[in-house]
Amino acid sequence: MRVELLKRYLFVLGKNQRLSTAEIASYLRIKGLRFEMASFKGFCIAETEDGDIDVKDLGGTLKVCEVLGESLPGEFEQEIMKAIPPVKSRKGYFAVSIYGPHSEGKGYIQTVKRLSVAIKKRLREEGSNLNFMSHRGRSYFTHTEIVKKKVLVDGFELVAGIVEGKCYIARTLGVHDPFEFMKRDVERPAQRTMYSIPPRLALIMLNLSEPGSEGLVIDPFCGVGTIVQEMALRGLECEGSDIDADIIEAARTNLDWLKGEYKTIREPKLFAMDARELGKKYGKESVSRIVTEPSLGPLLPKHPKKRHVEKIVEELLPQYREFFEVFREILKEDGKVIIVFPEYRTEKGDVRIETGFLKEAGFEKVPLMGADSFLDAEERHRVMRRIYVLRRK
Protein backbone atom coordinates (compact mmCIF):
# COMPACT_ATOMS: atom_id res chain seq x y z
CA MET A 1 0.00 0.00 0.00
CA ARG A 2 1.41 3.38 -1.02
CA VAL A 3 2.09 5.73 1.89
CA GLU A 4 0.50 9.14 1.37
CA LEU A 5 3.16 11.78 0.85
CA LEU A 6 2.01 15.00 2.45
CA LYS A 7 4.54 17.68 1.59
CA ARG A 8 6.54 18.81 -1.41
CA TYR A 9 9.81 20.68 -1.21
CA LEU A 10 11.77 22.50 -3.87
CA PHE A 11 15.52 22.33 -3.24
CA VAL A 12 17.70 24.84 -5.11
CA LEU A 13 20.91 22.94 -5.79
CA GLY A 14 24.55 23.99 -5.54
CA LYS A 15 27.07 23.90 -8.40
CA ASN A 16 27.57 20.14 -8.15
CA GLN A 17 23.93 19.31 -8.76
CA ARG A 18 24.22 15.53 -8.85
CA LEU A 19 26.15 15.48 -5.57
CA SER A 20 23.65 17.90 -4.00
CA THR A 21 20.72 15.72 -5.05
CA ALA A 22 22.39 12.59 -3.67
CA GLU A 23 22.95 14.36 -0.36
CA ILE A 24 19.29 15.39 -0.15
CA ALA A 25 18.15 11.80 -0.75
CA SER A 26 20.52 10.56 1.98
CA TYR A 27 19.33 13.30 4.34
CA LEU A 28 15.68 12.34 3.87
CA ARG A 29 16.57 8.72 4.64
CA ILE A 30 18.40 9.89 7.79
CA LYS A 31 15.19 11.66 8.82
CA GLY A 32 13.28 8.41 8.31
CA LEU A 33 11.05 9.96 5.63
CA ARG A 34 9.67 8.12 2.64
CA PHE A 35 9.98 10.24 -0.46
CA GLU A 36 9.91 10.51 -4.22
CA MET A 37 12.29 12.83 -6.07
CA ALA A 38 12.56 14.41 -9.50
CA SER A 39 15.57 16.46 -10.64
CA PHE A 40 15.55 19.39 -13.04
CA LYS A 41 17.95 22.12 -14.14
CA GLY A 42 19.01 23.98 -11.01
CA PHE A 43 16.56 22.37 -8.58
CA CYS A 44 14.85 19.18 -7.52
CA ILE A 45 11.40 18.41 -6.16
CA ALA A 46 10.95 16.00 -3.25
CA GLU A 47 7.52 14.75 -2.23
CA THR A 48 7.76 13.43 1.32
CA GLU A 49 5.95 12.51 4.45
CA ASP A 50 5.57 15.45 6.82
CA GLY A 51 8.96 16.17 8.39
CA ASP A 52 11.21 18.94 9.66
CA ILE A 53 13.63 19.89 6.85
CA ASP A 54 16.41 22.30 7.87
CA VAL A 55 18.78 23.73 5.26
CA LYS A 56 21.45 24.05 7.99
CA ASP A 57 21.72 20.25 7.95
CA LEU A 58 22.77 20.24 4.29
CA GLY A 59 26.09 21.21 2.73
CA GLY A 60 25.15 21.26 -0.96
CA THR A 61 21.71 22.89 -1.00
CA LEU A 62 21.31 26.64 -1.52
CA LYS A 63 17.61 27.00 -0.67
CA VAL A 64 14.84 24.86 0.79
CA CYS A 65 11.37 25.93 -0.32
CA GLU A 66 7.89 24.60 0.41
CA VAL A 67 5.86 23.94 -2.73
CA LEU A 68 2.51 25.72 -2.48
CA GLY A 69 1.01 24.71 -5.82
CA GLU A 70 1.47 24.31 -9.56
CA SER A 71 0.49 26.13 -12.72
CA LEU A 72 1.12 26.08 -16.43
CA PRO A 73 4.39 27.87 -17.33
CA GLY A 74 2.51 30.74 -18.95
CA GLU A 75 0.21 31.29 -15.97
CA PHE A 76 2.54 31.29 -12.98
CA GLU A 77 2.47 35.07 -12.43
CA GLN A 78 -1.12 34.90 -11.20
CA GLU A 79 -0.24 32.01 -8.89
CA ILE A 80 2.75 33.91 -7.49
CA MET A 81 0.44 36.80 -6.62
CA LYS A 82 -1.91 34.40 -4.83
CA ALA A 83 1.03 33.04 -2.81
CA ILE A 84 1.95 36.38 -1.17
CA PRO A 85 2.04 35.61 2.58
CA PRO A 86 0.72 37.83 5.38
CA VAL A 87 3.44 40.30 6.36
CA LYS A 88 3.89 41.67 9.88
CA SER A 89 7.09 43.65 9.27
CA ARG A 90 6.63 47.14 7.90
CA LYS A 91 10.21 47.41 6.62
CA GLY A 92 12.63 45.02 4.98
CA TYR A 93 12.84 43.16 1.68
CA PHE A 94 11.04 40.54 -0.34
CA ALA A 95 12.33 38.68 -3.40
CA VAL A 96 11.06 36.73 -6.40
CA SER A 97 13.24 34.10 -8.08
CA ILE A 98 12.66 31.98 -11.17
CA TYR A 99 14.59 28.75 -11.85
CA GLY A 100 14.46 26.56 -14.92
CA PRO A 101 15.99 25.84 -18.34
CA HIS A 102 15.49 29.38 -19.69
CA SER A 103 15.60 31.35 -16.45
CA GLU A 104 18.73 33.25 -17.54
CA GLY A 105 16.83 34.81 -20.45
CA LYS A 106 15.74 38.44 -20.62
CA GLY A 107 12.08 37.44 -20.66
CA TYR A 108 12.17 35.96 -17.16
CA ILE A 109 14.29 38.85 -15.88
CA GLN A 110 11.52 41.19 -17.01
CA THR A 111 8.96 38.90 -15.37
CA VAL A 112 10.79 39.19 -12.03
CA LYS A 113 10.76 42.99 -12.37
CA ARG A 114 7.07 43.04 -13.23
CA LEU A 115 6.12 40.72 -10.37
CA SER A 116 8.22 42.70 -7.89
CA VAL A 117 6.43 45.93 -8.76
CA ALA A 118 3.01 44.25 -8.52
CA ILE A 119 3.80 42.63 -5.15
CA LYS A 120 5.14 45.91 -3.73
CA LYS A 121 1.92 47.64 -4.78
CA ARG A 122 -0.17 44.93 -3.11
CA LEU A 123 1.86 45.11 0.11
CA ARG A 124 1.63 48.89 0.23
CA GLU A 125 -2.15 48.63 -0.03
CA GLU A 126 -2.01 46.33 3.00
CA GLY A 127 0.11 48.77 5.00
CA SER A 128 3.59 47.27 4.50
CA ASN A 129 6.62 49.11 3.13
CA LEU A 130 8.64 46.01 2.24
CA ASN A 131 10.87 46.78 -0.72
CA PHE A 132 11.85 44.42 -3.52
CA MET A 133 15.40 43.26 -4.17
CA SER A 134 17.01 44.89 -7.21
CA HIS A 135 17.75 42.30 -9.88
CA ARG A 136 21.37 41.61 -10.95
CA GLY A 137 20.87 40.72 -14.60
CA ARG A 138 19.35 37.33 -13.78
CA SER A 139 15.96 35.98 -12.80
CA TYR A 140 16.91 34.73 -9.34
CA PHE A 141 18.59 35.94 -6.17
CA THR A 142 21.47 34.03 -4.67
CA HIS A 143 21.45 32.57 -1.19
CA THR A 144 24.16 35.09 -0.24
CA GLU A 145 21.98 38.02 -1.32
CA ILE A 146 19.03 36.63 0.64
CA VAL A 147 21.18 36.32 3.78
CA LYS A 148 22.77 39.76 3.45
CA LYS A 149 19.42 41.53 3.07
CA LYS A 150 17.79 39.45 5.84
CA VAL A 151 14.95 38.67 3.45
CA LEU A 152 13.66 35.71 5.45
CA VAL A 153 13.90 37.64 8.74
CA ASP A 154 11.73 40.62 7.81
CA GLY A 155 10.16 39.58 4.51
CA PHE A 156 9.82 36.57 2.21
CA GLU A 157 10.94 35.02 -1.06
CA LEU A 158 8.60 33.42 -3.59
CA VAL A 159 10.06 30.96 -6.11
CA ALA A 160 8.91 29.63 -9.47
CA GLY A 161 10.53 26.38 -10.61
CA ILE A 162 9.80 25.91 -14.30
CA VAL A 163 9.98 22.58 -16.12
CA GLU A 164 8.48 21.43 -19.40
CA GLY A 165 4.72 21.87 -19.20
CA LYS A 166 4.63 22.78 -15.51
CA CYS A 167 5.65 25.42 -12.99
CA TYR A 168 6.06 24.82 -9.25
CA ILE A 169 5.15 27.75 -7.00
CA ALA A 170 7.05 27.77 -3.70
CA ARG A 171 7.99 29.89 -0.70
CA THR A 172 11.54 29.81 0.65
CA LEU A 173 11.88 28.34 4.15
CA GLY A 174 15.64 28.66 4.58
CA VAL A 175 18.86 29.37 2.69
CA HIS A 176 22.44 28.16 2.93
CA ASP A 177 24.39 30.65 5.03
CA PRO A 178 27.87 30.92 3.45
CA PHE A 179 29.10 33.12 6.29
CA GLU A 180 28.36 30.38 8.84
CA PHE A 181 30.39 27.85 6.86
CA MET A 182 33.14 30.43 6.35
CA LYS A 183 33.23 30.97 10.11
CA ARG A 184 33.74 27.23 10.70
CA ASP A 185 36.59 27.37 8.21
CA VAL A 186 38.67 30.55 8.27
CA GLU A 187 37.94 31.69 11.84
CA ARG A 188 39.31 28.53 13.43
CA PRO A 189 42.58 29.22 15.25
CA ALA A 190 44.55 26.37 13.60
CA GLN A 191 44.72 26.39 9.81
CA ARG A 192 46.07 24.15 7.04
CA THR A 193 44.67 26.10 4.11
CA MET A 194 46.11 24.03 1.27
CA TYR A 195 45.20 20.67 2.82
CA SER A 196 41.83 21.06 4.58
CA ILE A 197 38.56 19.88 3.11
CA PRO A 198 35.86 22.62 2.99
CA PRO A 199 33.26 22.34 5.80
CA ARG A 200 30.38 22.24 3.29
CA LEU A 201 31.92 19.18 1.60
CA ALA A 202 32.62 17.57 4.97
CA LEU A 203 28.92 17.94 5.83
CA ILE A 204 27.87 16.50 2.45
CA MET A 205 30.06 13.45 3.01
CA LEU A 206 28.70 12.99 6.52
CA ASN A 207 25.14 13.02 5.17
CA LEU A 208 26.08 10.55 2.41
CA SER A 209 27.20 8.15 5.16
CA GLU A 210 23.64 8.18 6.57
CA PRO A 211 24.77 7.79 10.19
CA GLY A 212 22.26 6.54 12.73
CA SER A 213 21.66 8.13 16.10
CA GLU A 214 23.86 5.41 17.60
CA GLY A 215 27.14 3.91 16.45
CA LEU A 216 30.70 5.17 16.31
CA VAL A 217 31.76 7.39 13.39
CA ILE A 218 35.46 8.04 12.83
CA ASP A 219 37.83 10.06 10.67
CA PRO A 220 41.26 8.36 10.66
CA PHE A 221 42.89 11.21 8.68
CA CYS A 222 41.30 14.07 10.59
CA GLY A 223 43.96 16.75 10.08
CA VAL A 224 42.88 19.93 11.87
CA GLY A 225 39.42 18.44 12.44
CA THR A 226 37.09 19.67 9.69
CA ILE A 227 35.09 16.45 9.25
CA VAL A 228 35.16 15.69 12.98
CA GLN A 229 33.72 19.13 13.78
CA GLU A 230 30.71 18.42 11.54
CA MET A 231 30.24 15.07 13.30
CA ALA A 232 30.36 16.82 16.68
CA LEU A 233 27.86 19.48 15.62
CA ARG A 234 25.50 16.67 14.53
CA GLY A 235 25.78 15.15 18.02
CA LEU A 236 27.30 11.87 16.85
CA GLU A 237 29.57 9.59 18.84
CA CYS A 238 32.76 10.39 16.96
CA GLU A 239 36.53 10.09 17.07
CA GLY A 240 39.36 11.46 14.97
CA SER A 241 42.97 10.43 14.52
CA ASP A 242 45.99 11.42 12.48
CA ILE A 243 49.53 10.13 12.17
CA ASP A 244 50.92 13.57 13.11
CA ALA A 245 50.70 14.34 16.86
CA ASP A 246 51.18 18.07 16.24
CA ILE A 247 48.21 18.09 13.87
CA ILE A 248 46.09 16.37 16.54
CA GLU A 249 46.96 19.18 18.95
CA ALA A 250 45.84 21.67 16.28
CA ALA A 251 42.57 19.75 15.92
CA ARG A 252 42.04 19.92 19.70
CA THR A 253 42.58 23.68 19.58
CA ASN A 254 39.97 23.98 16.85
CA LEU A 255 37.44 21.82 18.68
CA ASP A 256 37.92 23.86 21.86
CA TRP A 257 37.13 26.93 19.76
CA LEU A 258 34.09 25.15 18.31
CA LYS A 259 32.74 24.42 21.81
CA GLY A 260 33.00 28.10 22.62
CA GLU A 261 31.12 29.14 19.48
CA TYR A 262 28.51 26.36 19.42
CA LYS A 263 27.46 25.40 22.91
CA THR A 264 25.69 22.14 22.08
CA ILE A 265 28.22 19.79 20.53
CA ARG A 266 29.20 16.25 21.40
CA GLU A 267 32.87 16.26 22.33
CA PRO A 268 34.89 13.90 20.12
CA LYS A 269 37.93 11.88 21.15
CA LEU A 270 41.17 12.68 19.33
CA PHE A 271 44.42 10.73 19.27
CA ALA A 272 47.59 10.33 17.21
CA MET A 273 47.82 7.05 15.30
CA ASP A 274 48.84 5.67 11.92
CA ALA A 275 45.63 4.59 10.17
CA ARG A 276 47.25 1.24 9.39
CA GLU A 277 47.36 0.56 13.15
CA LEU A 278 43.67 1.24 13.87
CA GLY A 279 43.07 -2.45 14.54
CA LYS A 280 45.02 -2.02 17.79
CA LYS A 281 42.63 0.72 18.93
CA TYR A 282 39.28 -0.64 17.77
CA GLY A 283 37.85 -4.10 18.16
CA LYS A 284 36.58 -6.10 15.23
CA GLU A 285 33.36 -4.76 13.73
CA SER A 286 33.15 -1.91 16.26
CA VAL A 287 32.91 1.11 13.93
CA SER A 288 29.69 2.09 12.15
CA ARG A 289 30.96 4.70 9.66
CA ILE A 290 34.28 6.02 8.38
CA VAL A 291 34.10 9.47 6.80
CA THR A 292 37.49 10.71 5.70
CA GLU A 293 39.90 12.30 3.26
CA PRO A 294 43.37 10.68 3.26
CA SER A 295 46.42 12.32 1.75
CA LEU A 296 45.77 13.57 -1.76
CA GLY A 297 49.47 13.53 -2.52
CA PRO A 298 51.94 16.43 -2.80
CA LEU A 299 51.09 19.87 -4.14
CA LEU A 300 51.44 19.99 -7.92
CA PRO A 301 53.13 22.51 -10.21
CA LYS A 302 50.95 24.71 -12.37
CA HIS A 303 51.19 22.39 -15.38
CA PRO A 304 51.88 18.89 -14.03
CA LYS A 305 53.26 16.25 -16.39
CA LYS A 306 51.15 13.13 -16.73
CA ARG A 307 54.06 10.81 -15.94
CA HIS A 308 54.82 12.78 -12.76
CA VAL A 309 51.23 12.36 -11.60
CA GLU A 310 51.16 8.65 -12.52
CA LYS A 311 54.17 8.16 -10.26
CA ILE A 312 52.27 9.81 -7.37
CA VAL A 313 49.36 7.43 -7.94
CA GLU A 314 51.72 4.44 -7.98
CA GLU A 315 53.03 5.51 -4.57
CA LEU A 316 49.57 6.15 -3.08
CA LEU A 317 47.88 2.94 -4.25
CA PRO A 318 49.69 0.54 -1.84
CA GLN A 319 48.82 2.86 1.06
CA TYR A 320 45.13 2.87 0.12
CA ARG A 321 45.19 -0.94 -0.09
CA GLU A 322 46.56 -1.13 3.46
CA PHE A 323 43.98 1.34 4.75
CA PHE A 324 41.09 -0.70 3.40
CA GLU A 325 42.43 -3.93 4.88
CA VAL A 326 42.18 -2.25 8.29
CA PHE A 327 38.82 -0.64 7.49
CA ARG A 328 37.32 -4.04 6.74
CA GLU A 329 38.54 -5.38 10.07
CA ILE A 330 37.08 -2.61 12.24
CA LEU A 331 33.86 -1.85 10.35
CA LYS A 332 30.59 -3.48 11.28
CA GLU A 333 28.84 -5.64 8.73
CA ASP A 334 27.21 -3.30 6.18
CA GLY A 335 29.26 -0.44 7.64
CA LYS A 336 30.15 2.35 5.23
CA VAL A 337 33.22 4.27 4.17
CA ILE A 338 32.74 7.69 2.59
CA ILE A 339 36.13 8.63 1.27
CA VAL A 340 37.87 11.04 -1.07
CA PHE A 341 40.23 9.64 -3.69
CA PRO A 342 42.51 12.12 -5.46
CA GLU A 343 42.13 12.72 -9.18
CA TYR A 344 44.71 14.76 -11.04
CA ARG A 345 44.27 17.05 -14.03
CA THR A 346 47.14 17.13 -16.52
CA GLU A 347 47.59 18.53 -20.00
CA LYS A 348 47.26 15.00 -21.39
CA GLY A 349 44.19 13.92 -19.45
CA ASP A 350 43.03 13.13 -15.94
CA VAL A 351 44.73 10.50 -13.78
CA ARG A 352 43.07 8.70 -10.87
CA ILE A 353 43.63 5.79 -8.51
CA GLU A 354 42.04 2.69 -9.99
CA THR A 355 39.50 1.14 -7.63
CA GLY A 356 39.61 -2.53 -8.64
CA PHE A 357 41.30 -3.40 -5.34
CA LEU A 358 38.19 -2.37 -3.37
CA LYS A 359 36.31 -5.51 -4.37
CA GLU A 360 39.28 -7.65 -3.32
CA ALA A 361 39.32 -5.80 0.02
CA GLY A 362 35.66 -6.68 0.62
CA PHE A 363 33.94 -3.42 -0.33
CA GLU A 364 31.30 -2.54 -2.89
CA LYS A 365 30.40 0.84 -4.33
CA VAL A 366 26.98 2.14 -3.30
CA PRO A 367 25.30 3.79 -6.31
CA LEU A 368 23.52 7.04 -5.52
CA MET A 369 21.35 8.87 -8.06
CA GLY A 370 22.68 6.56 -10.77
CA ALA A 371 26.35 7.32 -10.02
CA ASP A 372 29.02 5.24 -8.27
CA SER A 373 31.15 8.30 -7.44
CA PHE A 374 31.05 12.10 -7.48
CA LEU A 375 33.76 14.46 -8.69
CA ASP A 376 34.03 17.69 -6.70
CA ALA A 377 36.27 20.18 -8.49
CA GLU A 378 36.44 23.50 -10.28
CA GLU A 379 38.12 24.20 -13.60
CA ARG A 380 41.16 25.78 -11.89
CA HIS A 381 41.86 22.74 -9.70
CA ARG A 382 44.75 20.42 -10.57
CA VAL A 383 44.07 18.07 -7.66
CA MET A 384 40.40 17.09 -7.62
CA ARG A 385 38.30 15.14 -5.14
CA ARG A 386 36.40 12.02 -6.23
CA ILE A 387 33.99 10.90 -3.52
CA TYR A 388 33.03 7.24 -3.10
CA VAL A 389 30.35 5.73 -0.89
CA LEU A 390 31.45 2.18 -0.09
CA ARG A 391 29.81 -0.62 1.88
CA ARG A 392 31.59 -3.45 3.67
CA LYS A 393 30.38 -6.71 2.19
Secondary structure, 3 states (H helix, E strand, C coil): CCCCCCEEEEEEECCCHHHHHHHHHHHHHHCCCCEEEEEECCEEEEEECCCCCCHHHCCCEEEEEEEEEEECHHHHHHHHHHCCCCCCCCCCEEEEEEECCCCCCHHHHHHHHHHHHHHHHHHHHCCCCCEECCCCCCCCCCHHHHHHCCHHHHCEEEEEEEECCEEEEEEEEEECCHHHHHHHHHCCCCCCCCCCCCHHHHHHHHHHCCCCCCCCEEECCCCCCHHHHHHHHHCCCEEEEECCHHHHHHHHHHHHHHHHHCCCCCCCEEEECCHHHHHHCCCCCCEEEEEECCCCCCCCCCCCCHHHHHHHHHHHHHHHHHHHHHHHHHEEEEEEEEEEEEEEEECCEEEECCCCHHHHCCEEECCECCECCEEECCCCCCEEEEEEEEEEC
